[in-house]
């Protein structure tokens, strides 16, 4: 049953929750407090816990890039080589499962500076690992889950001629890729599993001539057959304007250049387009952390959707009440209809912030509010790493202090349940319950979209309308 007359009840306007978007976020504005995590007992001394985060849904991974681990010959017992801590999601809580280190530990490897997970595989980058053919040029590792534990199965070794440092790693199925830091390699190396382990299969450089400081590589992303590689200081349209290069994997498994995405006009008001990129399904987010709009360098995020074999611009996303230097979009996380972005805001002397955006039933992205850690005054580096999967988001704070004023940074991470405090009936995500939410429900119902399944029985019937009306009448507080 999908056709019915939609009665419009008396409508009231109820805000789901209040939040501040001024220069300082209030700790009273978050709908639900997060769960705080810090380093497990397997670490001798933590330094940079929360530098990176990733998840495959069941397992959640937290990089501890300068962790002191036993057994690598440093002074006195360790060498700040780094580690990755594995947690399992059990009834909405993260339970410590395992600590990972590479098979060879060496001084200041910064193992775990970046992570990506897909299925039963985890890719871990190492900023300055030593290899037989290179000296401290970084790279990465592949770990696999055997049903009981996570184990290293391969190393992602850069070609000997590469200089720079391995920093960003991306993983999708049977493909892993690593990019250098800063100017670094200015290339992306692609690896695939072969009969004797994972081997280098392709080196991707810019398909057009770029200035040496264009920073090709950066915070790239990889999903399905698509790879998006930013060059966030590409000056071809404006000084440090930036651009992004899209590659598509062909039937032979080779990434071919598909499209260059330039920032929408006006070019002069957009800087560092490609600061971060994220792909999820048919949605692509590209940020410009120095975009000038209402305020200088407030930042902006550009949303694209896949149309055939081209990514087409759909919407520019900014935040309410911006101030100079907000740098929205320095880091991004994207899953389904949820987008998270870092922002520079000052709370108790620490600059940080994360803002949540949601895509409504009309396809438009809207700001929902900030995600705030506790206690805010300690959470340095908050939002430099983030991942979202379904109703949960994990945010790192790798410069969090153990004690105020002490210059030691063991770090922490914060797990948010995004469904907590959610206003289910606010389908257009405008922060109010109005006739437009009824119209959104009717459209979803008519299209057979299970977002309209308000009674949760897996079918769309008259009872879903009754459940929606009950949720609407209850309001959102």
N, C-alpha and C positions, 0 to 999 in steps of 0.2 A: 504494500500500500504506500504510494508516494504522492498521491494527489489529494489535497484537502483544502478547504477554505481556511485561510489563516486569519483568525480573529485578532485584532490589535487591542490588547488590554490597556487599562490605564497605565501610563508610563511615568516612571519616576527616574530621576537622575541621581545615581549613587556612585561615588568614586570608590574604586576597589581598595586603594590605599594611597596615602600621601607620601611624596618623596620630594626631596630638595634637589634642585639643579643649579643652585647658586655656587659661588666660589668655594664654599665648604659644605661637605655632606654631613648631615647630622646622624649620629649613631641611633637616633630614635626612628629613622626613616625606613629601615629595612623591615620587610614583612616577617621574616623568620631568621633567627641567628644561625650561622653556619657551624659546622663541626671543625674544630682545629686539629691538625695533625702535625707532629714533628718527628724527628729521626728515631728509628727503632734502636733497641739495644745492640744490634749487630754492628753498629758504627762506633769506633773509638772516639771520634770527635766529628761532629757535623759542621759543615761550612758551605752554605749554598743549597741547603735542602729546599726544594721547590723551584729550582732553576728551570726545570722543564716538567711537563706533565703530559700523559697520554692515556688512552683507554681503548679497550676492545669491547666494552660493555660489561663484561664479567670482571675483568681485572683492570685495575687502575695503577698507573706507574708514576713514580715521582723521582726525578733526577736530583742527586745530591752531589753537585759537580766537583766539590773540593773535599769530600768526605775523607777522613783518615781511616783507612782500612788496615787490618793486620796482614802482615806477610809480604810486603813489597820492599823491605830493606831500607826504608827511610829512617829518619831520626824522629823520635826514638824507636818507634815500632811501625811507623807507617809513613806514607809520602803524599798525602792529599791527592790521591789518584782519582777519587770520585767513585760513586756507586749509584745504582738504581734500586729503589725499593718497590716491591710488588705488593699490592693490596687486593683483596677479593671483596666484592660487594655482597654483603649478606644482610638481608632484611633492612636495606637502606643505610647500613653502616659499613665503613671500610675496615676490614680486618687484615692486619699484617700477615703476609704470606711468605715472602722470600726476599733476600737481598742479592742483587746481581753485581758481579764484577767481571772484567774480562779475564781471559786465561793468563795474560801477562800484565802485571801492574808496574807502572813506572811513574816517576816524579811529575806531578802536576799535569797528568793526562787530561784532566777535566772530563772524564768519562761520565756521560749523562747530561752534557750541556744541552742536548736536544733529543727528543724522543718522538717516535710515531709507531702506532700499533695497528695491526689489521689481522683479524682472526687469531690464529695461534702463532703469529709472528710479531716480534718486536724489533724495531731498528733503533740503535743507540749510536749517537755520534760522539766522537772524542776529539777535542780541540787540538791536541798536540801529541797524539800517540806516535811512538816510534815503530817503524816497520823495517824489515831487512833492506828494502830498496830506498827508503827515505829516512830523514832525520826530523822527527817531531812535526810532520806535516798533517797530522790528524787523519780523520777518516771515520769509519764506523764499524758496527758489529751487528750481526743478526742473531737473535735468540728465538728459540721455538719452544712451545709448550708440548710436552710428551704425555699429557694427561695427569701428570703428578707434579712436575716441576718445570721451570724455565731453564734452558740450557743454551750456551753459546754454540752455534753451528757454523758460523762463517765470520770472516773479517772483510770489510770493504776498504781495500787498500788503494790509495790514489796512485796514479802513474808517477814514476820517479821524477819526471820533469816538472811536476806541479810544485808551486811555492804558495805559501799562505797557510791557512789553517782550516781544517774541516769544522763546520759549525752546524749547519742545518741538514737534517735528514728527513726523507719522506718515504713512505712505504705503502704499496698497494698490491695486494696479492703476491705475485711472483716478480715484482719489480721493486727495487730500492734505489734511491738516488741521494747523492750528497752534494752540497754546495759549500764553497769556501766562505770565510768570514770577511766582512768589509769588502775591499776590492778583491782580496784573496785570490782564489783560482780564476774568477771571472768565467767559470764554466760549471756545468753540472755533470757529474759522472753517474752513469746508470749501470746497475748491476743486476744480474739474473742468475738463478740457480742452474748449475750445470752438473754433469755427472760427478765431478770431483769438488763440488762446492760452488759458492757464488763467485762469479767472475765478471769483470768489467766488460760491458757489451756496447756502450756508446758514450761518447763525450759530446755534450751539447753546449755549443757556444752561441753567441748572438748571431741571428741570421742577417743582420744589417750592421754596417760599421758603427761602432760606438766609441765615445771618448773613453780613455782608460779609467776615469773615475765615475763612470755611469753606474757602477755597482750591479752588473748583470749577475744574477744568482739570488742573493738576498733571501728573504723569507718566502721561498717558492712553495708550491703545493702540487700534489699528485693525487689523482683519483681516476679510477677506471682507465680509459684510454687517453685521458687528458693530463697535461702538465702545463702549469702556468708559472712562468719565470719572470719576475720583475727586474727592471733596471731603474731603480727609483730615483736616480740622479741623471737620467738621460736628458741632455739639454737640447734635443732636436726641436722642441716646440717652445720651451721656456727654460730659463736658468733653473737647473735642478728640478725641472718639471716632472720627469719620470715617464715611464711607459711600462707595458707588460707584454710579454711574448707568449703566445699560446702554441703549444705543440700537441699533435695528435698521433697516437700510436697506430701504425698501419698493420696490415695483415701479416707482414713479415716480422712484426715486433719492433720496428724502428720508429722512433719519434720524428715526425716530419713537421716543419714549421707550418702553422695553419693561419695565424692571424696576429697582427700587432694591435694592441689596444692602447690608444692614446687618451689622455684625460679629456672629458667633455669641455667645451668652451664655457667660460673664458679661460684660456690657457694661462694667462699671466696671474690668475688668482689661485692656481693649483700648484702646489710644490710637493715633491717626493711622492708622486702618484706611483703606487706600488710599494709603499712602505711595508705592507703586509698583504698577502692574498690568501683566500681560502675558497676551496671548492666543496660543494656538497650536492650531489645529484646534478640537477639542471640549474643550480644557483651558484654564482661566482661573486665573491665580495673582494673589492680592491680598495685599499684605503690610501688616503693622501693626508698624512699627519700634519703637514704644514699648510693645508689649504686655508686661504683667507676668505672668510664670508662675513658674518657680522663682526667678528673679532679676528685679529691677526693671528695666524697659525693655530686657529681653533681646531682644524682638522675636519675631514669629511670622509664618508664611505660611499662608494659607488657600487650599486647592485646590478648585476647582469644576469640574464637568463639565456639558456641555450635555445637557439632557433635554427633548426637544421644542423649545419656544421659551423655556425657562427655564434659568438657570444654577443648579445644585444643589450645595450644599456637600458635599464628600466627605471631606476630611481636613485636620487642622491639622498643619503641619510646623514643628518646632522643632529646635534643635541640641543636641548633647550637651554636658554640663558648662558651662552658660551662666554668665556673670558679669554683674554690673550694668552697664547701658549698652552692651550688645553691639549693639543696633539692627539685628538681623537684618532684612533686607528693605528697607533704604534704597534699594537698586537690585536689579533682577531681570533675568535673561535666561532664556528658555524656548524649547526646541526639542525636540519629540518627548517622549522620556522623560528628558530632561536639564533640570535646573533649577539655575541658579546664583544665589547671593545674596551681597550684600556683608555684611560684619560688621565691627564695630570691635574689633580686637585689636591689642595693642602688641607690635611686634617692633623691637628696636634703636631705640626711641624714636619710631617712626612708627606711627600708628594706622591700621590697614587690615585687610582680610582678605576672602577670597572662599571660600565653601563650596559644594561640589557635592553635589547630591541626585540620585538616580536613581529612576525608577519601575520596580518589579520586575514580574515576570510576573503577580503577584497583584494588580496595580494600586495597590500601596502605595508611597509615596515614602519613601526612606530616605537618610540622610546617608552619603556616601562618604568625604569628606575635603576638606581645603583645597587650593586652588591657590595656590602661593607663588611670587613673583617672585624674581629674582636680579639684583643684590644687594639684599636686603630693606631695608637701612638707607637706601636712596636713594628708594624707590618711594612717594613721597607721593601721595595721591589715588588710590591703587590701588583699583580696583573701583568707582569712581564712574561708569565706563562699561564696558559688557560686552555681548558678543553671542556666541551659540553657534549653530553650524550643523553638524549631523552630528557628526563626530569632533573638530572643531576649535572652540576658544573663543579669543576675542581680548579682552583686558582692558587698559583704559587706566590710566595713572598720570600724570595731567596735572601733578602737582606734584612730579615726580621731579627731584631735584637732579643737576646735572652733577658737582659736587664736594661732599663732605660739608661742612656748615657754611656754604656759600655760599647767599645768598638769591636765587638765580636758578633758575627752574624751567622748563627746556626741555621736560621731560616725556618719556614713553616709552610703549610698549605691549608686551604679552607675548602670544605665540601659544602655546597649549597643544594638544598632540595628546592628546585624552582617551582614545584607544584604547591609548595607551602604558601598560603596567602593568595593563591591564584583566584581570579574572578572568572569562573567558568562561563558565565552567561555573557561576558563582554566580548563577543565574537569579533567585533571590528577593532578591538584594542585601543579605543579612544579614551579610556579611563572613565566612561560613563555608560549607564544602561539607558538606551533610548530605542526609538522605533527602528533605527538602523541595525540594531542587534537582532530584532525580529526578522528584518529583511535578509540579513546575512544567514540566519538559521534557515529561512525558507529556501534560499538559493542552495545552501549545502544539502538540504533534504531533497530538493528537486533533482540535484545532480547525483544523488546517491552517495554522497561523501559521508563516511562514517564519523566525521567530526560532529555530525548532527545526531549521533547515537547517544543521546543523553541518558537513557536508562541502562546502557551498557550491555544489551542483550545480543549485540552483533547484527541486529536488523533495524531497519528504519520503519517505524510504525507510528500510529497516533500517540502511543505512549511516550515517544520521544518528544513530541510537542508538549505533552503534559509535564514531562520532566524538565524541559527547558523553561516552561512558564513558571514552574515552581522555583527553579534556580533564579530566574529573573525577579520574581516577587520577593525572594529572600534577600536580595541585594548583595552587595559585596563590601565587607568591612574589614 
